[in-house]
Amino acid sequence: MYNYKAKIISVYDGDTVTALVDLGFLHFQEMKLRLYGIDTPEMRGPEKVEGKKVRDILREMILNKDVEIHSYKDKQGKYGRYLANIIIDGLDVNQWLVDNGHAKLYLL
């Protein structure tokens, strides 16, 4: 597992975000991340209303905020997004979403 500082610059849905990741030595990279180990309601179809609700909750928690990213070496999801846990002020956002009924555990 690798840890990075980052700023969340976009929240697409409840389990997909874009972050500006600090790679060290004044190098930053914009990366699309999939929240590791969870699945949230979809933004389309019958889950649309709940999907937007969860997205908005996640936006409120992390959008435009400095976070810590815990990523898994060379681990990408099926759409090429890096898999990561997001930590803000010591809180594991992935686990919080599950604990509060906004996400289900999902083994990738």
C-alpha positions in Angstrom: 0.0 0.0 0.0 1.2 3.5 -0.9 0.2 6.7 0.9 0.0 10.1 -0.8 -1.3 13.5 0.0 -3.9 14.8 -2.5 -6.7 17.3 -3.1 -10.0 16.0 -4.4 -10.9 18.1 -7.4 -14.0 16.3 -8.7 -16.5 13.7 -7.3 -18.2 11.9 -10.2 -20.3 9.5 -8.1 -20.3 7.8 -4.7 -17.2 5.7 -5.5 -15.3 7.6 -8.2 -13.3 10.8 -7.7 -10.5 12.8 -9.4 -7.6 13.9 -7.2 -4.6 16.0 -7.7 -2.0 13.7 -6.1 1.2 14.9 -4.6 3.9 12.6 -5.9 6.7 14.4 -4.0 9.5 16.8 -5.2 6.9 19.3 -6.4 5.3 16.8 -8.8 1.6 16.5 -9.0 -0.6 14.3 -11.1 -4.4 14.4 -11.7 -5.7 10.9 -11.3 -9.1 9.2 -11.4 -9.6 7.0 -8.4 -12.1 4.3 -7.5 -12.9 3.9 -3.8 -11.5 0.5 -2.9 -13.7 -2.3 -1.6 -17.1 -0.5 -1.8 -19.9 -0.1 -4.3 -22.4 2.8 -4.2 -25.7 3.2 -6.1 -25.4 4.0 -9.7 -26.1 7.5 -11.2 -28.4 6.0 -13.8 -31.4 3.7 -13.9 -33.5 2.8 -10.9 -30.8 3.8 -8.4 -30.4 7.3 -9.8 -32.0 9.2 -6.9 -30.0 7.3 -4.3 -26.8 7.6 -6.4 -27.1 11.4 -6.6 -27.7 11.5 -2.8 -24.5 9.5 -2.0 -22.5 11.5 -4.6 -23.6 14.7 -2.9 -22.7 13.4 0.6 -19.3 12.5 -0.7 -18.9 15.9 -2.3 -19.7 17.6 1.0 -17.1 15.4 2.8 -14.1 15.7 0.5 -14.5 18.0 -2.6 -11.8 20.7 -2.7 -10.3 19.3 0.5 -6.9 17.9 1.3 -6.9 14.2 2.0 -4.6 11.2 2.3 -4.8 8.5 -0.4 -4.0 4.9 0.4 -3.5 3.2 -2.9 -2.7 -0.4 -3.8 0.4 -1.0 -5.9 -0.4 -1.4 -9.6 -4.0 -2.2 -8.7 -6.5 -0.7 -11.1 -10.2 -1.4 -11.6 -11.7 -2.6 -14.9 -12.0 1.0 -16.1 -8.4 1.9 -15.4 -9.0 3.9 -12.2 -6.5 3.4 -9.4 -8.0 1.8 -6.3 -7.7 3.7 -3.1 -9.0 4.4 0.3 -9.5 8.1 1.1 -8.7 9.4 4.6 -9.7 12.8 5.8 -8.9 14.0 9.3 -8.2 10.4 10.3 -11.5 9.1 9.0 -11.5 6.3 6.4 -14.2 7.6 4.0 -14.7 4.2 2.3 -15.5 2.6 5.6 -17.7 5.5 6.7 -19.8 5.2 3.6 -20.4 1.5 4.4 -21.0 2.1 8.1 -23.6 4.7 7.4 -25.5 2.6 4.8 -24.4 4.6 1.7 -22.2 1.8 0.3 -21.9 -1.9 0.3 -18.7 -3.9 0.6 -17.5 -4.9 -2.8 -14.6 -7.2 -3.5 -12.9 -6.1 -6.8 
